Amino acid sequence: MELTITQPDDFHLHLRDGALLEAVAPHSAKHFGRAIVMPNLKPPITTTSSAISYRESILKAIPKTSNFNPLMTLYLTDTTTPHEIQIAKKSGYVYGIKLYPAGATTNSQDGVTDLFGNCYSVLEEMVEQGLPLLVHGEVTNPEVDVFDREKVFIETILEPLIQRLPQLKVVMEHITTMDAVKFVESCKEGYVAATVTPQHILLNRNALFQGGLQPHNYCLPVLKREIHRQAIVSAITSGSKRFFLGTDSAPHDRRNKECACGCAGIYNSPVALSLYAKVFEEAGALNKLEAFTSFNGPDFYGIPRNKSKIKLRKSPWKVPECLSFPFGDIIPMFAGETLDWEALLI
């Protein structure tokens, strides 16, 4: 079996910097036409000028023959100004503003502590400029159970935000719960959407503990119950335009995953398209795969769909046990396992 589809884009990608960037950027550039690149570096990408410099570093890290186009984002802080939003939009390089609640995930310590108190004028300017807010949707209150943080964020932050600024475009990133599915589906189409990762449609929280602690299945937001996984699969295979591909591929050196305090993040760029195809095939919805991977995201962001094509062939291949680089190893998602679908350039 073989499918030819419009080349997908990755609407949620971590490329890191330095040697890690040079190692992983070619994997994304191989399969995806464009990617929304997350800004949570050290230091974070908080200005348009730093976003442009980061973009130049990404372009240097991919093969010269590649047409991969990184779409940049800014990291929202308590001190971001409306003027910076104007500069970002005018630049033509910045496509969204990322909200990290302070302390929610990797390198989020500089994130927002009070969205309405410190950032409201910035959000109003984003409405004016047509720049979407890209949301890591978890509260950081230590009294809230880690498995409930997305649900509570929707109730306490997102619902009030949409009521106060109904014209603000919002992407709820890497959704993990049926609560997020219901919230996105309840909002006005074209204003609120969600990205969905391979891990949250293939794994549930059992995958963290089967056969011992599994650090390479640890990500944030953390994997949830099976009922939530099923709800997300149903949403993306329904044909809804509100959901689109965002891998949240997040590489770490193996030593930083397999340690006493391991980092959150799953590296899935080399296998993502194979895994999405698997899920859509199992749901009997291969005819809806292209819209999810290649149409819904560009349409929401108001950018043209890619003109190039790729092939997905039903041809078993084995995922490498590890990817080795001079600085160390990266363990890809489903390392050592055999996948049924292979992505091929045309």
Salt bridges, closest charged atoms under 4 A:
GLU2 OE1 - LYS311 NZ 3.34
GLU2 OE2 - ARG313 NE 2.98
ASP9 OD2 - ARG34 NH2 2.78
GLU138 OE1 - HIS136 NE2 2.72
GLU155 OE2 - LYS151 NZ 2.76
GLU173 OE1 - HIS12 ND1 2.82
GLU189 OE1 - ARG242 NE 3.97
GLU226 OE2 - ARG229 NH2 2.67
ASP248 OD1 - HIS12 NE2 3.07
ASP248 OD1 - HIS14 NE2 2.96
ASP253 OD2 - ARG255 NH2 2.69
GLU258 OE2 - HIS216 NE2 2.76
GLU258 OE2 - ARG254 NE 2.99
GLU281 OE2 - LYS314 NZ 2.74
GLU282 OE2 - LYS278 NZ 2.83
ASP299 OD2 - ARG305 NH2 2.72
